[in-house]
Amino acid sequence: QVQLVESGGGLVQPGGSLTLSCVASGSIFSLYLVSWFRQAPGKEREFVAHISTGGDAYYSDSVKGRFTISRDNAKNTVYLQMNNLRFEDTGTYFCTFGGNWGQGTQVTVSS
């Protein structure tokens, strides 16, 4: 069974940066598009970004130009570099592929 473990969340001031990591167990990671989603308190989970097996990235309008998704298939890891963070970026961030979800990592943007 595939397991996903997100890390790298934390408390950051507006304008700050964080890099999230998502490490997957198993050997099928490289075969899948991997996505990041986030969920703010009281809101529905929303798409943030995804990266294809070939490294093509796609972003939601709300994070485009501020976030960068990347992957290292040799390490079964996907990253989400988040710059110029805003209050509205606060939430729990999840990675997912192939129907598998991690437990999430909390990002709080606060002054």
Biopython code that builds the backbone (N, CA, C, O; Angstrom):
import numpy as np
from Bio.PDB.StructureBuilder import StructureBuilder

atoms = [
    (1, "GLN", "N", (0.838, -1.186, 0.000)),
    (1, "GLN", "CA", (0.000, 0.000, 0.000)),
    (1, "GLN", "C", (0.876, 1.240, 0.000)),
    (1, "GLN", "O", (1.860, 1.319, 0.735)),
    (2, "VAL", "N", (0.508, 2.206, -0.831)),
    (2, "VAL", "CA", (1.287, 3.426, -0.934)),
    (2, "VAL", "C", (1.004, 4.318, 0.257)),
    (2, "VAL", "O", (-0.142, 4.478, 0.677)),
    (3, "GLN", "N", (2.061, 4.892, 0.792)),
    (3, "GLN", "CA", (1.927, 5.885, 1.854)),
    (3, "GLN", "C", (2.583, 7.170, 1.419)),
    (3, "GLN", "O", (3.652, 7.167, 0.810)),
    (4, "LEU", "N", (1.926, 8.278, 1.740)),
    (4, "LEU", "CA", (2.443, 9.607, 1.436)),
    (4, "LEU", "C", (2.637, 10.353, 2.744)),
    (4, "LEU", "O", (1.759, 10.348, 3.607)),
    (5, "VAL", "N", (3.783, 10.989, 2.885)),
    (5, "VAL", "CA", (4.067, 11.743, 4.105)),
    (5, "VAL", "C", (4.492, 13.149, 3.719)),
    (5, "VAL", "O", (5.520, 13.349, 3.072)),
    (6, "GLU", "N", (3.681, 14.122, 4.128)),
    (6, "GLU", "CA", (4.004, 15.522, 3.868)),
    (6, "GLU", "C", (4.755, 16.098, 5.070)),
    (6, "GLU", "O", (4.560, 15.673, 6.209)),
    (7, "SER", "N", (5.603, 17.061, 4.790)),
    (7, "SER", "CA", (6.326, 17.756, 5.858)),
    (7, "SER", "C", (6.710, 19.144, 5.361)),
    (7, "SER", "O", (6.570, 19.466, 4.181)),
    (8, "GLY", "N", (7.198, 19.954, 6.294)),
    (8, "GLY", "CA", (7.700, 21.273, 5.925)),
    (8, "GLY", "C", (6.777, 22.418, 6.273)),
    (8, "GLY", "O", (7.136, 23.581, 6.088)),
    (9, "GLY", "N", (5.593, 22.109, 6.775)),
    (9, "GLY", "CA", (4.689, 23.175, 7.155)),
    (9, "GLY", "C", (5.181, 23.905, 8.396)),
    (9, "GLY", "O", (6.148, 23.501, 9.042)),
    (10, "GLY", "N", (4.490, 24.987, 8.706)),
    (10, "GLY", "CA", (4.867, 25.758, 9.883)),
    (10, "GLY", "C", (4.177, 27.099, 9.917)),
    (10, "GLY", "O", (3.248, 27.369, 9.156)),
    (11, "LEU", "N", (4.657, 27.930, 10.817)),
    (11, "LEU", "CA", (4.135, 29.285, 10.983)),
    (11, "LEU", "C", (5.081, 30.258, 10.290)),
    (11, "LEU", "O", (6.290, 30.222, 10.517)),
    (12, "VAL", "N", (4.541, 31.108, 9.462)),
    (12, "VAL", "CA", (5.362, 32.059, 8.713)),
    (12, "VAL", "C", (4.620, 33.381, 8.601)),
    (12, "VAL", "O", (3.390, 33.416, 8.567)),
    (13, "GLN", "N", (5.376, 34.462, 8.546)),
    (13, "GLN", "CA", (4.774, 35.780, 8.379)),
    (13, "GLN", "C", (4.394, 36.029, 6.921)),
    (13, "GLN", "O", (4.969, 35.419, 6.020)),
    (14, "PRO", "N", (3.454, 36.899, 6.687)),
    (14, "PRO", "CA", (3.127, 37.256, 5.299)),
    (14, "PRO", "C", (4.375, 37.709, 4.555)),
    (14, "PRO", "O", (5.206, 38.449, 5.081)),
    (15, "GLY", "N", (4.480, 37.245, 3.323)),
    (15, "GLY", "CA", (5.663, 37.541, 2.530)),
    (15, "GLY", "C", (6.768, 36.529, 2.682)),
    (15, "GLY", "O", (7.748, 36.557, 1.938)),
    (16, "GLY", "N", (6.623, 35.638, 3.636)),
    (16, "GLY", "CA", (7.654, 34.637, 3.877)),
    (16, "GLY", "C", (7.552, 33.456, 2.932)),
    (16, "GLY", "O", (6.719, 33.423, 2.027)),
    (17, "SER", "N", (8.434, 32.478, 3.171)),
    (17, "SER", "CA", (8.517, 31.310, 2.297)),
    (17, "SER", "C", (8.558, 30.027, 3.103)),
    (17, "SER", "O", (9.026, 30.001, 4.242)),
    (18, "LEU", "N", (8.064, 28.978, 2.497)),
    (18, "LEU", "CA", (8.166, 27.628, 3.038)),
    (18, "LEU", "C", (8.325, 26.673, 1.871)),
    (18, "LEU", "O", (7.878, 26.949, 0.758)),
    (19, "THR", "N", (8.964, 25.549, 2.140)),
    (19, "THR", "CA", (9.032, 24.477, 1.155)),
    (19, "THR", "C", (8.444, 23.213, 1.764)),
    (19, "THR", "O", (8.926, 22.714, 2.781)),
    (20, "LEU", "N", (7.411, 22.712, 1.136)),
    (20, "LEU", "CA", (6.786, 21.474, 1.562)),
    (20, "LEU", "C", (7.367, 20.304, 0.787)),
    (20, "LEU", "O", (7.758, 20.436, -0.373)),
    (21, "SER", "N", (7.416, 19.163, 1.448)),
    (21, "SER", "CA", (7.875, 17.934, 0.811)),
    (21, "SER", "C", (6.806, 16.862, 0.963)),
    (21, "SER", "O", (6.062, 16.834, 1.944)),
    (22, "CYS", "N", (6.750, 16.003, -0.007)),
    (22, "CYS", "CA", (5.839, 14.857, 0.029)),
    (22, "CYS", "C", (6.639, 13.644, -0.417)),
    (22, "CYS", "O", (7.075, 13.560, -1.565)),
    (23, "VAL", "N", (6.824, 12.715, 0.497)),
    (23, "VAL", "CA", (7.593, 11.508, 0.203)),
    (23, "VAL", "C", (6.640, 10.330, 0.101)),
    (23, "VAL", "O", (5.793, 10.123, 0.970)),
    (24, "ALA", "N", (6.786, 9.563, -0.969)),
    (24, "ALA", "CA", (5.916, 8.419, -1.195)),
    (24, "ALA", "C", (6.678, 7.116, -1.043)),
    (24, "ALA", "O", (7.839, 7.008, -1.438)),
    (25, "SER", "N", (6.015, 6.140, -0.470)),
    (25, "SER", "CA", (6.608, 4.802, -0.402)),
    (25, "SER", "C", (6.308, 4.064, -1.691)),
    (25, "SER", "O", (5.423, 4.468, -2.445)),
    (26, "GLY", "N", (7.031, 2.989, -1.955)),
    (26, "GLY", "CA", (6.743, 2.186, -3.126)),
    (26, "GLY", "C", (7.478, 2.642, -4.356)),
    (26, "GLY", "O", (8.192, 3.644, -4.337)),
    (27, "SER", "N", (7.300, 1.903, -5.421)),
    (27, "SER", "CA", (8.082, 2.142, -6.635)),
    (27, "SER", "C", (7.272, 2.697, -7.792)),
    (27, "SER", "O", (7.778, 2.794, -8.910)),
    (28, "ILE", "N", (6.019, 3.062, -7.540)),
    (28, "ILE", "CA", (5.168, 3.498, -8.653)),
    (28, "ILE", "C", (5.069, 5.005, -8.768)),
    (28, "ILE", "O", (4.426, 5.517, -9.684)),
    (29, "PHE", "N", (5.691, 5.711, -7.860)),
    (29, "PHE", "CA", (5.571, 7.165, -7.785)),
    (29, "PHE", "C", (5.862, 7.816, -9.122)),
    (29, "PHE", "O", (5.131, 8.708, -9.555)),
    (30, "SER", "N", (6.916, 7.381, -9.774)),
    (30, "SER", "CA", (7.354, 8.036, -11.006)),
    (30, "SER", "C", (6.359, 7.873, -12.151)),
    (30, "SER", "O", (6.479, 8.551, -13.170)),
    (31, "LEU", "N", (5.406, 7.008, -12.003)),
    (31, "LEU", "CA", (4.437, 6.737, -13.061)),
    (31, "LEU", "C", (3.218, 7.646, -13.015)),
    (31, "LEU", "O", (2.359, 7.592, -13.895)),
    (32, "TYR", "N", (3.148, 8.481, -11.984)),
    (32, "TYR", "CA", (1.937, 9.251, -11.748)),
    (32, "TYR", "C", (2.151, 10.747, -11.748)),
    (32, "TYR", "O", (3.210, 11.249, -11.374)),
    (33, "LEU", "N", (1.108, 11.449, -12.182)),
    (33, "LEU", "CA", (0.986, 12.874, -11.924)),
    (33, "LEU", "C", (0.728, 13.035, -10.428)),
    (33, "LEU", "O", (-0.047, 12.280, -9.840)),
    (34, "VAL", "N", (1.370, 14.006, -9.827)),
    (34, "VAL", "CA", (1.222, 14.241, -8.390)),
    (34, "VAL", "C", (0.680, 15.650, -8.172)),
    (34, "VAL", "O", (1.105, 16.603, -8.825)),
    (35, "SER", "N", (-0.256, 15.763, -7.254)),
    (35, "SER", "CA", (-0.914, 17.039, -6.998)),
    (35, "SER", "C", (-0.774, 17.467, -5.548)),
    (35, "SER", "O", (-0.609, 16.644, -4.648)),
    (36, "TRP", "N", (-0.844, 18.769, -5.347)),
    (36, "TRP", "CA", (-0.993, 19.348, -4.020)),
    (36, "TRP", "C", (-2.384, 19.991, -3.948)),
    (36, "TRP", "O", (-2.826, 20.675, -4.871)),
    (37, "PHE", "N", (-3.041, 19.749, -2.837)),
    (37, "PHE", "CA", (-4.303, 20.395, -2.511)),
    (37, "PHE", "C", (-4.137, 21.058, -1.148)),
    (37, "PHE", "O", (-3.190, 20.766, -0.417)),
    (38, "ARG", "N", (-5.057, 21.944, -0.816)),
    (38, "ARG", "CA", (-5.046, 22.537, 0.518)),
    (38, "ARG", "C", (-6.485, 22.722, 0.988)),
    (38, "ARG", "O", (-7.428, 22.796, 0.201)),
    (39, "GLN", "N", (-6.602, 22.792, 2.297)),
    (39, "GLN", "CA", (-7.914, 22.985, 2.886)),
    (39, "GLN", "C", (-7.804, 23.950, 4.054)),
    (39, "GLN", "O", (-7.098, 23.692, 5.028)),
    (40, "ALA", "N", (-8.506, 25.052, 3.941)),
    (40, "ALA", "CA", (-8.558, 26.029, 5.021)),
    (40, "ALA", "C", (-9.704, 25.672, 5.952)),
    (40, "ALA", "O", (-10.649, 25.002, 5.535)),
    (41, "PRO", "N", (-9.639, 26.102, 7.194)),
    (41, "PRO", "CA", (-10.714, 25.803, 8.152)),
    (41, "PRO", "C", (-12.065, 26.273, 7.620)),
    (41, "PRO", "O", (-12.223, 27.422, 7.207)),
    (42, "GLY", "N", (-13.035, 25.360, 7.640)),
    (42, "GLY", "CA", (-14.374, 25.714, 7.209)),
    (42, "GLY", "C", (-14.573, 25.804, 5.717)),
    (42, "GLY", "O", (-15.644, 26.193, 5.251)),
    (43, "LYS", "N", (-13.544, 25.447, 4.959)),
    (43, "LYS", "CA", (-13.651, 25.534, 3.502)),
    (43, "LYS", "C", (-13.404, 24.171, 2.876)),
    (43, "LYS", "O", (-12.883, 23.254, 3.511)),
    (44, "GLU", "N", (-13.792, 24.067, 1.615)),
    (44, "GLU", "CA", (-13.563, 22.821, 0.902)),
    (44, "GLU", "C", (-12.098, 22.710, 0.483)),
    (44, "GLU", "O", (-11.386, 23.705, 0.351)),
    (45, "ARG", "N", (-11.685, 21.484, 0.281)),
    (45, "ARG", "CA", (-10.337, 21.249, -0.206)),
    (45, "ARG", "C", (-10.230, 21.803, -1.625)),
    (45, "ARG", "O", (-11.135, 21.614, -2.438)),
    (46, "GLU", "N", (-9.130, 22.481, -1.918)),
    (46, "GLU", "CA", (-8.962, 23.079, -3.232)),
    (46, "GLU", "C", (-7.621, 22.694, -3.852)),
    (46, "GLU", "O", (-6.631, 22.456, -3.160)),
    (47, "PHE", "N", (-7.630, 22.644, -5.162)),
    (47, "PHE", "CA", (-6.436, 22.312, -5.921)),
    (47, "PHE", "C", (-5.425, 23.444, -5.830)),
    (47, "PHE", "O", (-5.791, 24.618, -5.872)),
    (48, "VAL", "N", (-4.141, 23.084, -5.705)),
    (48, "VAL", "CA", (-3.065, 24.069, -5.672)),
    (48, "VAL", "C", (-2.181, 23.955, -6.912)),
    (48, "VAL", "O", (-1.969, 24.931, -7.631)),
    (49, "ALA", "N", (-1.668, 22.746, -7.150)),
    (49, "ALA", "CA", (-0.741, 22.553, -8.268)),
    (49, "ALA", "C", (-0.596, 21.077, -8.550)),
    (49, "ALA", "O", (-0.863, 20.235, -7.693)),
    (50, "HIS", "N", (-0.167, 20.772, -9.771)),
    (50, "HIS", "CA", (0.214, 19.398, -10.047)),
    (50, "HIS", "C", (1.425, 19.368, -10.977)),
    (50, "HIS", "O", (1.753, 20.349, -11.644)),
    (51, "ILE", "N", (2.064, 18.228, -10.994)),
    (51, "ILE", "CA", (3.230, 18.045, -11.850)),
    (51, "ILE", "C", (3.113, 16.694, -12.528)),
    (51, "ILE", "O", (2.826, 15.682, -11.888)),
    (52, "SER", "N", (3.337, 16.693, -13.824)),
    (52, "SER", "CA", (3.206, 15.474, -14.605)),
    (52, "SER", "C", (4.430, 14.581, -14.428)),
    (52, "SER", "O", (5.410, 14.963, -13.788)),
    (53, "THR", "N", (4.354, 13.402, -15.000)),
    (53, "THR", "CA", (5.488, 12.490, -14.924)),
    (53, "THR", "C", (6.705, 13.077, -15.630)),
    (53, "THR", "O", (7.845, 12.773, -15.279)),
    (54, "GLY", "N", (6.454, 13.914, -16.618)),
    (54, "GLY", "CA", (7.550, 14.529, -17.354)),
    (54, "GLY", "C", (8.013, 15.850, -16.787)),
    (54, "GLY", "O", (8.936, 16.473, -17.313)),
    (55, "GLY", "N", (7.367, 16.282, -15.705)),
    (55, "GLY", "CA", (7.807, 17.518, -15.053)),
    (55, "GLY", "C", (7.027, 18.757, -15.442)),
    (55, "GLY", "O", (7.375, 19.860, -15.020)),
    (56, "ASP", "N", (5.982, 18.602, -16.236)),
    (56, "ASP", "CA", (5.161, 19.763, -16.585)),
    (56, "ASP", "C", (4.303, 20.152, -15.384)),
    (56, "ASP", "O", (3.678, 19.298, -14.755)),
    (57, "ALA", "N", (4.278, 21.423, -15.079)),
    (57, "ALA", "CA", (3.578, 21.921, -13.899)),
    (57, "ALA", "C", (2.361, 22.746, -14.280)),
    (57, "ALA", "O", (2.325, 23.399, -15.322)),
    (58, "TYR", "N", (1.377, 22.697, -13.413)),
    (58, "TYR", "CA", (0.162, 23.496, -13.603)),
    (58, "TYR", "C", (-0.253, 24.016, -12.237)),
    (58, "TYR", "O", (-0.164, 23.303, -11.238)),
    (59, "TYR", "N", (-0.710, 25.274, -12.200)),
    (59, "TYR", "CA", (-1.016, 25.917, -10.933)),
    (59, "TYR", "C", (-2.408, 26.543, -10.944)),
    (59, "TYR", "O", (-2.929, 26.932, -11.989)),
    (60, "SER", "N", (-2.987, 26.627, -9.765)),
    (60, "SER", "CA", (-4.212, 27.398, -9.644)),
    (60, "SER", "C", (-3.867, 28.875, -9.799)),
    (60, "SER", "O", (-2.730, 29.285, -9.564)),
    (61, "ASP", "N", (-4.836, 29.649, -10.187)),
    (61, "ASP", "CA", (-4.586, 31.080, -10.381)),
    (61, "ASP", "C", (-4.153, 31.751, -9.087)),
    (61, "ASP", "O", (-3.396, 32.722, -9.114)),
    (62, "SER", "N", (-4.618, 31.252, -7.974)),
    (62, "SER", "CA", (-4.334, 31.895, -6.693)),
    (62, "SER", "C", (-2.873, 31.759, -6.268)),
    (62, "SER", "O", (-2.403, 32.533, -5.434)),
    (63, "VAL", "N", (-2.156, 30.800, -6.823)),
    (63, "VAL", "CA", (-0.757, 30.598, -6.409)),
    (63, "VAL", "C", (0.227, 30.787, -7.554)),
    (63, "VAL", "O", (1.439, 30.786, -7.339)),
    (64, "LYS", "N", (-0.281, 30.947, -8.751)),
    (64, "LYS", "CA", (0.595, 31.066, -9.920)),
    (64, "LYS", "C", (1.544, 32.251, -9.755)),
    (64, "LYS", "O", (1.131, 33.357, -9.409)),
    (65, "GLY", "N", (2.810, 31.992, -10.009)),
    (65, "GLY", "CA", (3.816, 33.031, -9.867)),
    (65, "GLY", "C", (4.436, 33.110, -8.492)),
    (65, "GLY", "O", (5.450, 33.782, -8.305)),
    (66, "ARG", "N", (3.838, 32.429, -7.521)),
    (66, "ARG", "CA", (4.376, 32.441, -6.152)),
    (66, "ARG", "C", (4.842, 31.059, -5.708)),
    (66, "ARG", "O", (5.790, 30.944, -4.931)),
    (67, "PHE", "N", (4.184, 30.018, -6.192)),
    (67, "PHE", "CA", (4.506, 28.646, -5.812)),
    (67, "PHE", "C", (5.172, 27.930, -6.974)),
    (67, "PHE", "O", (4.897, 28.211, -8.141)),
    (68, "THR", "N", (6.058, 26.995, -6.628)),
    (68, "THR", "CA", (6.705, 26.168, -7.637)),
    (68, "THR", "C", (6.675, 24.718, -7.186)),
    (68, "THR", "O", (7.119, 24.382, -6.089)),
    (69, "ILE", "N", (6.144, 23.871, -8.049)),
    (69, "ILE", "CA", (6.113, 22.442, -7.759)),
    (69, "ILE", "C", (7.232, 21.765, -8.537)),
    (69, "ILE", "O", (7.520, 22.123, -9.679)),
    (70, "SER", "N", (7.853, 20.790, -7.903)),
    (70, "SER", "CA", (8.921, 20.039, -8.566)),
    (70, "SER", "C", (8.922, 18.626, -8.019)),
    (70, "SER", "O", (8.284, 18.332, -7.008)),
    (71, "ARG", "N", (9.646, 17.759, -8.702)),
    (71, "ARG", "CA", (9.687, 16.373, -8.246)),
    (71, "ARG", "C", (11.070, 15.789, -8.453)),
    (71, "ARG", "O", (11.818, 16.192, -9.344)),
    (72, "ASP", "N", (11.382, 14.832, -7.604)),
    (72, "ASP", "CA", (12.626, 14.072, -7.703)),
    (72, "ASP", "C", (12.218, 12.611, -7.645)),
    (72, "ASP", "O", (12.023, 12.055, -6.565)),
    (73, "ASN", "N", (12.092, 12.000, -8.794)),
    (73, "ASN", "CA", (11.610, 10.621, -8.833)),
    (73, "ASN", "C", (12.574, 9.648, -8.158)),
    (73, "ASN", "O", (12.150, 8.629, -7.613)),
    (74, "ALA", "N", (13.843, 9.953, -8.192)),
    (74, "ALA", "CA", (14.813, 9.063, -7.546)),
    (74, "ALA", "C", (14.599, 9.016, -6.038)),
    (74, "ALA", "O", (14.940, 8.032, -5.382)),
    (75, "LYS", "N", (14.028, 10.092, -5.497)),
    (75, "LYS", "CA", (13.758, 10.158, -4.065)),
    (75, "LYS", "C", (12.279, 9.971, -3.747)),
    (75, "LYS", "O", (11.869, 10.097, -2.593)),
    (76, "ASN", "N", (11.477, 9.672, -4.769)),
    (76, "ASN", "CA", (10.026, 9.534, -4.562)),
    (76, "ASN", "C", (9.454, 10.748, -3.834)),
    (76, "ASN", "O", (8.639, 10.607, -2.923)),
    (77, "THR", "N", (9.881, 11.923, -4.237)),
    (77, "THR", "CA", (9.518, 13.136, -3.508)),
    (77, "THR", "C", (9.021, 14.219, -4.454)),
    (77, "THR", "O", (9.564, 14.427, -5.539)),
    (78, "VAL", "N", (7.988, 14.893, -4.014)),
    (78, "VAL", "CA", (7.495, 16.095, -4.682)),
    (78, "VAL", "C", (7.608, 17.257, -3.707)),
    (78, "VAL", "O", (7.341, 17.115, -2.513)),
    (79, "TYR", "N", (8.005, 18.402, -4.232)),
    (79, "TYR", "CA", (8.193, 19.592, -3.417)),
    (79, "TYR", "C", (7.201, 20.677, -3.838)),
    (79, "TYR", "O", (6.739, 20.723, -4.978)),
    (80, "LEU", "N", (6.898, 21.532, -2.889)),
    (80, "LEU", "CA", (6.122, 22.719, -3.193)),
    (80, "LEU", "C", (6.824, 23.902, -2.536)),
    (80, "LEU", "O", (6.749, 24.101, -1.323)),
    (81, "GLN", "N", (7.504, 24.673, -3.367)),
    (81, "GLN", "CA", (8.177, 25.879, -2.880)),
    (81, "GLN", "C", (7.150, 26.994, -2.889)),
    (81, "GLN", "O", (6.557, 27.299, -3.924)),
    (82, "MET", "N", (6.945, 27.600, -1.731)),
    (82, "MET", "CA", (5.923, 28.636, -1.588)),
    (82, "MET", "C", (6.585, 29.947, -1.179)),
    (82, "MET", "O", (7.184, 30.044, -0.108)),
    (83, "ASN", "N", (6.474, 30.929, -2.021)),
    (83, "ASN", "CA", (7.057, 32.243, -1.761)),
    (83, "ASN", "C", (5.959, 33.292, -1.643)),
    (83, "ASN", "O", (4.825, 33.090, -2.075)),
    (84, "ASN", "N", (6.333, 34.414, -1.046)),
    (84, "ASN", "CA", (5.401, 35.536, -0.906)),
    (84, "ASN", "C", (4.058, 35.065, -0.342)),
    (84, "ASN", "O", (2.998, 35.359, -0.895)),
    (85, "LEU", "N", (4.124, 34.340, 0.752)),
    (85, "LEU", "CA", (2.922, 33.764, 1.325)),
    (85, "LEU", "C", (1.974, 34.830, 1.839)),
    (85, "LEU", "O", (2.386, 35.885, 2.321)),
    (86, "ARG", "N", (0.685, 34.520, 1.721)),
    (86, "ARG", "CA", (-0.379, 35.428, 2.120)),
    (86, "ARG", "C", (-1.237, 34.782, 3.201)),
    (86, "ARG", "O", (-1.209, 33.565, 3.388)),
    (87, "PHE", "N", (-1.988, 35.599, 3.898)),
    (87, "PHE", "CA", (-2.880, 35.079, 4.936)),
    (87, "PHE", "C", (-3.767, 33.965, 4.366)),
    (87, "PHE", "O", (-3.994, 32.947, 5.020)),
    (88, "GLU", "N", (-4.255, 34.167, 3.165)),
    (88, "GLU", "CA", (-5.189, 33.219, 2.566)),
    (88, "GLU", "C", (-4.540, 31.911, 2.129)),
    (88, "GLU", "O", (-5.233, 30.999, 1.678)),
    (89, "ASP", "N", (-3.224, 31.808, 2.257)),
    (89, "ASP", "CA", (-2.556, 30.532, 1.975)),
    (89, "ASP", "C", (-2.600, 29.596, 3.178)),
    (89, "ASP", "O", (-2.175, 28.445, 3.083)),
    (90, "THR", "N", (-3.105, 30.074, 4.292)),
    (90, "THR", "CA", (-3.205, 29.252, 5.494)),
    (90, "THR", "C", (-4.104, 28.049, 5.244)),
    (90, "THR", "O", (-5.167, 28.167, 4.635)),
    (91, "GLY", "N", (-3.665, 26.897, 5.721)),
    (91, "GLY", "CA", (-4.460, 25.692, 5.586)),
    (91, "GLY", "C", (-3.616, 24.447, 5.754)),
    (91, "GLY", "O", (-2.408, 24.512, 5.981)),
    (92, "THR", "N", (-4.276, 23.323, 5.637)),
    (92, "THR", "CA", (-3.572, 22.050, 5.639)),
    (92, "THR", "C", (-3.312, 21.650, 4.194)),
    (92, "THR", "O", (-4.222, 21.633, 3.366)),
    (93, "TYR", "N", (-2.069, 21.333, 3.908)),
    (93, "TYR", "CA", (-1.649, 21.001, 2.550)),
    (93, "TYR", "C", (-1.459, 19.493, 2.423)),
    (93, "TYR", "O", (-0.797, 18.855, 3.242)),
    (94, "PHE", "N", (-2.059, 18.952, 1.376)),
    (94, "PHE", "CA", (-2.038, 17.517, 1.127)),
    (94, "PHE", "C", (-1.430, 17.234, -0.240)),
    (94, "PHE", "O", (-1.628, 17.993, -1.189)),
    (95, "CYS", "N", (-0.698, 16.147, -0.328)),
    (95, "CYS", "CA", (-0.294, 15.683, -1.648)),
    (95, "CYS", "C", (-1.065, 14.407, -1.966)),
    (95, "CYS", "O", (-1.518, 13.688, -1.075)),
    (96, "THR", "N", (-1.197, 14.152, -3.258)),
    (96, "THR", "CA", (-1.995, 13.013, -3.683)),
    (96, "THR", "C", (-1.554, 12.525, -5.050)),
    (96, "THR", "O", (-1.145, 13.316, -5.899)),
    (97, "PHE", "N", (-1.638, 11.224, -5.257)),
    (97, "PHE", "CA", (-1.502, 10.623, -6.576)),
    (97, "PHE", "C", (-2.131, 9.248, -6.563)),
    (97, "PHE", "O", (-2.109, 8.553, -5.547)),
    (98, "GLY", "N", (-2.683, 8.864, -7.679)),
    (98, "GLY", "CA", (-3.244, 7.527, -7.818)),
    (98, "GLY", "C", (-4.310, 7.183, -6.799)),
    (98, "GLY", "O", (-4.485, 6.012, -6.460)),
    (99, "GLY", "N", (-5.029, 8.186, -6.300)),
    (99, "GLY", "CA", (-6.057, 7.923, -5.307)),
    (99, "GLY", "C", (-5.553, 7.849, -3.889)),
    (99, "GLY", "O", (-6.329, 7.618, -2.962)),
    (100, "ASN", "N", (-4.251, 8.043, -3.707)),
    (100, "ASN", "CA", (-3.654, 8.012, -2.374)),
    (100, "ASN", "C", (-3.462, 9.440, -1.850)),
    (100, "ASN", "O", (-3.123, 10.352, -2.604)),
    (101, "TRP", "N", (-3.684, 9.609, -0.558)),
    (101, "TRP", "CA", (-3.546, 10.926, 0.078)),
    (101, "TRP", "C", (-2.657, 10.802, 1.306)),
    (101, "TRP", "O", (-2.644, 9.785, 1.999)),
    (102, "GLY", "N", (-1.915, 11.877, 1.547)),
    (102, "GLY", "CA", (-1.165, 11.947, 2.786)),
    (102, "GLY", "C", (-2.025, 12.506, 3.894)),
    (102, "GLY", "O", (-3.207, 12.791, 3.701)),
    (103, "GLN", "N", (-1.414, 12.662, 5.068)),
    (103, "GLN", "CA", (-2.148, 13.152, 6.231)),
    (103, "GLN", "C", (-2.166, 14.670, 6.304)),
    (103, "GLN", "O", (-2.923, 15.256, 7.078)),
    (104, "GLY", "N", (-1.331, 15.298, 5.497)),
    (104, "GLY", "CA", (-1.316, 16.748, 5.435)),
    (104, "GLY", "C", (-0.274, 17.377, 6.346)),
    (104, "GLY", "O", (0.183, 16.777, 7.319)),
    (105, "THR", "N", (0.084, 18.602, 5.998)),
    (105, "THR", "CA", (0.989, 19.397, 6.827)),
    (105, "THR", "C", (0.397, 20.799, 6.927)),
    (105, "THR", "O", (-0.094, 21.349, 5.941)),
    (106, "GLN", "N", (0.447, 21.360, 8.112)),
    (106, "GLN", "CA", (-0.229, 22.627, 8.376)),
    (106, "GLN", "C", (0.670, 23.808, 8.020)),
    (106, "GLN", "O", (1.843, 23.858, 8.393)),
    (107, "VAL", "N", (0.090, 24.746, 7.294)),
    (107, "VAL", "CA", (0.755, 26.009, 6.974)),
    (107, "VAL", "C", (-0.087, 27.138, 7.555)),
    (107, "VAL", "O", (-1.277, 27.258, 7.265)),
    (108, "THR", "N", (0.545, 27.953, 8.372)),
    (108, "THR", "CA", (-0.150, 29.085, 8.960)),
    (108, "THR", "C", (0.605, 30.356, 8.624)),
    (108, "THR", "O", (1.783, 30.503, 8.949)),
    (109, "VAL", "N", (-0.089, 31.268, 7.971)),
    (109, "VAL", "CA", (0.502, 32.560, 7.634)),
    (109, "VAL", "C", (-0.142, 33.602, 8.544)),
    (109, "VAL", "O", (-1.339, 33.878, 8.463)),
    (110, "SER", "N", (0.686, 34.166, 9.403)),
    (110, "SER", "CA", (0.162, 35.083, 10.400)),
    (110, "SER", "C", (1.240, 36.069, 10.815)),
    (110, "SER", "O", (2.427, 35.741, 10.848)),
    (111, "SER", "N", (0.808, 37.279, 11.131)),
    (111, "SER", "CA", (1.750, 38.280, 11.616)),
    (111, "SER", "C", (1.736, 38.316, 13.144)),
    (111, "SER", "O", (2.466, 39.100, 13.749)),
]
sb = StructureBuilder()
sb.init_structure("model")
sb.init_model(0)
sb.init_chain("A")
sb.init_seg("    ")
for serial, (resi, resn, name, xyz) in enumerate(atoms, 1):
    if name == "N":
        sb.init_residue(resn, " ", resi, " ")
    sb.init_atom(name, np.array(xyz, "f"), 0.0, 1.0, " ", f" {name:<3s}", serial, name[0])
structure = sb.get_structure()
